[in-house]
Amino acid sequence: MEYARLLRQRPVVVLWLARSLSALGDRLYAMAVMWSVWASTGSASLAGLVALLESLPYVVLGTVGRRVVARFASYGALSAVDALRAGVAVALPFVWSPDAPGTVVVLVSVLLLGVLGALFDPNFEALVPGLGRSGQVQSVTGLFDLTNRVARIAGHACAGALLLVFSRIELFACVGAAFAVSAAALGGMSRRLPAPPAPLPSPAPLPSPAASAGDRPPVRVMALVRERPGIGMAIGVHGLLPFCAAAGTIGLPALLADGHDAGSAGGSGAGAYGLITAVSGIGALIGNPVAGALRPRAWLAVCCAAWTVDGLATVCVAAASSVPAFAFLYLLSGLAAPLGTVTIRARLGTYAPAERLRLMAVEHTATRTGGVASILLLPPLVDASPRGAFLVAGTVVALITAAVGLLSPRITRRERAPETRAGTNATATGRHRAAAASPRIRPRRAAATPTRIRLPRARTRTRVVGRAARPDAGVSGPDDRAGLPPR
């Protein structure tokens, strides 16, 4: 298996464990803060505000903060980011109080951790493709995508278990320890990774846009999208996926309680919700290795097919009426989700380091923007009709992704056309340079061309006739009188 071969390499396994701990700390912190805010204030609006503040920095920095994000494009800088996150997590319980000032401190700390996460995630994912060889980008991307899948499942379970066993201070100390171990691993490997054997991007030049492959100070996303429209379409469509996820997070409890089997059996709604969430996570864990092993040529069609399945599964949830049907649909959605995510991020990983970082930041911005929009738009729909929320979210995603998937051959054909023309021009230029550099080609062409153009045979015959009329035999002619002086 490709993942097992990758994990035999020491840099890969160390960074994979570091990323796993960092992602787990992220999930633990988010769950602990949301639960603590709700338990302290009893306000669902404040709990929703916590989720909003966590995602907002991704949108802002991805839109207007590309230079700030680029300054952290090295493993050493990411180690400092995780160390700072560890400090914030450990200090938060000591400055927290249930009154209004304490709530403001919590919200500010959540915003700060959101900023640090927006600096960490796109930079780390932009560095990940350099860990493998040229043919292993899909496998490396899938392996590190697995850390996020595991963290989402384990984070919920671990947060619930730790809140039952430990106090709030001890829980945040565990979160800080996870960030601290990740920071130490990243800092230790930053001194070893710049050296080969792996074709790693150098940490020093990456923050400098002038050291990128394009040698242009700003990497302009619009120019990249115009040259390769498939990338822009894929990133835009990927930003719609949070609507399906938010429909499940916000609407599924209401749907289960809305007269279905799970809600009618007293107290079984929470158990059914946990079962369905676990089945979705199991599907994602099964689908991730499959996605990492694929090498799709029609990458955009594969992404759109996976996302269309996710949208159709969300639509079918609105029509389902039993917990087994819900579980099957969420298993299907879990299987499809990593296929699209791993494929698009592996495609972004094939770009030069500076372009890759910028596109990764834009991709995170698109998904976080979709998450913020879904948090703002779906709750009113869920209050009006839980079935309607699933139907609207799934229909929008399925229709748009299916349309882009049908157009994907034309889009990718336009994407390949500039590369083909560039290759033809390069070949012609190379031939001209070879002709100019070779001294044996030009003389032959120069000698052959005048012979074909001039052909001075008639003039030669005229001179021959004139010279033949000059002997002492006394023969004279018009050529002698016109062309030769008399004796």
MITORTOR-24431 format. One record per residue (C-alpha): residue in one letter; x, y, z. Coordinates in steps of 0.1 Angstrom, whole numbers, plus 2048, in hexadecimal, padded with zeros to 3 digits. Each point is the difference from the previous one (the first is absolute). Layout:
AXYZ;...
//
This chain:
M800800800;E80D8237F7;Y7F980F822;A8157E5811;R81D8077E9;L7FE825806;L7FF7FB826;R8217ED7FE;Q8118217F9;R809812820;P7F88247F5;V7DD7F57F4;V7F77ED820;V80D81B817;L7ED81B7ED;W7E17EA7FD;L7FF7FB826;A807825806;R7E38097E8;S7E97E7811;L80780F823;S7FB8237F2;A7DF7F77F0;L7F57EE81F;G80981E815;D7EB8167E9;R7E27E9803;L8037FC825;Y803826805;A7E28087EA;M7EA7E6812;A80C80B822;V7FB8257FA;M7DD7FC7F1;W7F57E981C;S80E81681B;V7F08207F1;W7DE7EF7FD;A8037F1824;S80B82280F;T7E78167ED;G7E47EA7F4;S8018137DF;A7FF7ED7E0;S8078217ED;L822804812;A8087DC7F8;G7F98077DB;L815820803;V81D7EA80B;A7FD7EB7E1;L7FE8207EB;L81F81080F;E8147E07FB;S7F98017DA;L8008267FA;P827804800;Y8027E67E4;V7EA8167EA;V812820808;L8237F47FD;G7F97EC7E1;T7F181F7F0;V81781C809;G81C7F1815;R8147EC7E7;R821811809;V7FA7F9824;V7F87DB7F9;A81F7FD7EA;R81780A81D;F7F87E0812;A8087E87E3;S81B7EB812;Y8007E581A;G812816819;A7E681B7FD;L7E47E7804;S8117F281F;A7FE82480F;V7DB8027F7;D7F97DF812;A81480B81E;L7EB820802;R7E07EC7FD;A80C7EA81D;G80581F815;V7DE80E7F9;A7EF7DF807;V8117FC822;A7FB82480B;L7DB8027F6;P7F17EE81F;F813817818;V7F18207F0;W7DE7F37FB;S7E280B815;P7DB7FC7FA;D7F98257FF;A8008177E2;P826809801;G8087DB802;T7EA7F87E2;V81281B7EC;V8217F180A;V7F47DE7F3;L7F480F7DF;V8218127FB;S8147E0807;V7EA7ED7E7;L80681B7E6;L8267FF807;L8007DA7FC;G7ED8047E0;V81A8187F3;L81C7E7809;G7ED7E47F0;A7FC8147E0;L825805800;F8087DC807;D7E87EB7EA;P80780D7DD;N825802806;F8037DD80D;E7EB7F27E4;A8158137E6;L8207F080F;V7F27DD801;P8037F77DB;G826805802;L8037E3818;G7FB7E67E4;R80D7F97DE;S7EF80D7E1;G7E87E37FD;Q7F6800825;V7EE821802;Q7DE7F0802;S80B7E781A;V81281A816;T7E18177FE;G7E97E3809;L8167F681D;F7FF822810;D7DB8057F8;L7FB7E1815;T80C81381F;N7E38197FD;R7E77E37FC;V80D7EF81F;A802820813;R7DB8087F9;I7F57DE80D;A8187FD81D;G7FD825809;H7DB7FD808;A8047DF813;C81F80B813;A7F182280A;G7E17EF80E;A8157E6813;L81981A80D;L7E481780C;L7F27E3814;V8217F7810;F814821803;S7F982380A;R80081D7E7;I82480A809;E80D7DC7FB;L7ED7FD7DF;F8108207F2;A8227F480D;C7FB7E07EB;V7F88177E2;G81F814806;A8157E1803;A7F57F47DE;F8098217F1;A822800812;V80A7DD7F4;S7F680A7DC;A816820804;A81D7EC80C;A7FE7E77E4;L7FD81B7E5;G81D813810;G8167E1801;M7F97F67DC;S8058237F2;R8267FC805;R8007DF7ED;L7E68047E4;P8128197E9;A81A7E57F7;P7F87E67E6;P7F67E37FA;A7DD80D7FC;P7FA81D7E8;L7F581781C;P7F98257FB;S81B814812;P7F281281E;A8148207FB;P7F680B7DD;L7DB7F7804;P7F681F813;S8108157E4;P7EA8017E2;A81E8087EA;A80E7DD806;S7E17EF7F1;A8007EF7DF;G7EF81D7EF;D81981A80C;R7E4819804;P7FB811821;P7DA7FB803;V7F07DE7F6;R7E080B7F1;V7E47E6804;M7EB8107E4;A81C7FB7E7;L8037DB80A;V7DB7FB7FE;R7FF8107DD;E81B7E97F4;R7F17E1811;P7DB805805;G7FB7DE80F;I81280A820;G7E981E805;M7E17EB7FA;A80B7E5817;I80981881C;G7DF8127FC;V7EB7E0800;H8147F381E;G7F481E814;L7DC7F47FD;L8077DF813;P7FD810823;F7DB8047F9;C7FB7DA800;A8167FD81F;A7ED81C812;A7DE7F07F7;G80B7E1812;T80F81281E;I7E3818805;G7E27EF7F0;L8057DB808;P7F7802825;A7E08137F7;L7F97E77E4;L8047E3818;A7E9811819;D7E68087E6;G7EB7E0804;H8197E67F3;D8087E0811;A81D80E812;G7ED81D80F;S7E17EC809;A8137E7815;G80681481F;G82480B805;S80D7ED7E1;G8048207EB;A82380880F;G80B7DC7FB;A7F47FF7DC;Y8128217F9;G8207F280F;L7FC7E07EB;I7FA8137E0;T81E817806;A8167E2807;V7F57EE7E0;S80881F7EC;G823801810;I8057DB7F8;G7F78067DC;A81A81C7FE;L81B7EA80F;I7F87E57E6;G7FE8187E3;N820813808;P8197E37F7;V7ED7FA7E0;A8038257F7;G825800808;A8067E27EA;L7EF80F7E1;R8128127E4;P7E380F7EC;R8078107DF;A7DE8127FF;W80580E822;L7E581B7FE;A7E67E67F5;V80A7EA81E;C7FC81D818;C7DE80A7F3;A7F47DC800;A8097FC824;W7F082180A;T7E07F87EC;V7FD7E0814;D803814820;G7E58187F5;L7E87E47F5;A8057EE821;T7F6820812;V7E18037EA;C7F77DB808;V803807825;A7E28177FD;A7EC7E37F3;A80D7E5817;S7EB7F581E;S8157E8814;V8227FF812;P80E7E47EA;A7F88157E1;F81181E810;A81E7EB808;F8037F27DD;L7FE8237F0;Y81A80E818;L8167E37F9;L7FE8077DB;S807825806;G81E7F7816;L80E7EA7E5;A7FD81B7E5;A80C81E814;P8267F8802;L8017F67DB;G7F88237F5;T81581281B;V81F7EB7FB;T7FE8027DA;I7FE8267FF;R81B80581A;A8177E87EE;R7FA8147E0;L809820812;G81F7EF80D;T80E7FC7DD;Y8068267FD;A81F813808;P804808826;A7F58257FE;E7E37F87EA;R7F77E2815;L7FF814820;R7EA81B7F1;L7E87E77F1;M7FE7EC821;A7F8820812;V7E48087E7;E7F27DD804;H7FF803826;T7F08227FB;A7E57F27EA;T7F77E3817;R80081681F;T7EB81A7EE;G7E77E57F7;G8017F5825;V7F882380C;A7E48047E6;S7F17DF80A;I800809825;L7EE8207F8;L7E77F37E7;L7F77DD80A;P7F3804824;P7E18147F4;L7F87E57E7;V8047E581B;D7E8813816;A7E78037E4;S8047DC7F3;P81C7E8807;R7F87EC7E1;G8008207EC;A82380980C;F80E7DE7F5;L7EE8037DF;V80C8237F8;A8247FA80A;G8037DF7EE;T7EF80C7E0;V81681F7FD;V8207EB804;A7F57E47EA;L7F48167E3;I81F8167FF;T8197E4804;A7EE7EB7E6;A80081D7E7;V825806805;G8077DB7FD;L7EE7FF7DE;L81481E7F4;S8217F380E;P80D7F17DF;R7FC8217EF;I80F81381E;T81E7E9802;R8058027DA;R803825803;E8187FB81D;R8177EA7EA;A7FF8167E1;P81981B80D;E8187E580B;T7FF7F07DE;R8068217EE;A81C808819;G8107DE7F9;T7FE8067DA;N80F822803;A81C7F3816;T8077E47E7;A8028197E3;T816817814;G8177E3808;R8037F77DC;H80A8247F6;R81980181C;A80F7DF7F5;A80280C7DC;A81282080B;A8187ED816;S8097E67E5;P81980C7E6;R7F87E37E9;I7DC80A7FA;R8028257F6;P81C7FC7E5;R7EC7E67EE;R7E18157FF;A81481F7F7;A8117EE7E3;A7E17F07F2;T7EA81E801;P8158187EA;T8057E47E6;R7DA7FB7FD;I7F98257FE;R81B80E7E9;L8077E57E6;P8178167EA;R8017E97E3;A7F48187E5;R81A81A80A;T81B7E57FF;R7F67F67DD;T8018247F4;R82380480E;V80B7E07F0;V7F480B7DE;G811822803;R8217F080A;A7FD7E67E4;A7FD81D7E6;R82180F80B;P81A7EA7EF;D81780C7E4;A7EA7F07E6;G7F18227F9;V7DD7F780A;S7ED81C810;G7DD80380C;P7E8816813;D80C7F3821;D82380B7F7;R7F68227F5;A7E980681E;G8147F081C;L8258007F7;P81881D7F8;P80F8007DE;R8257F67FB;
//
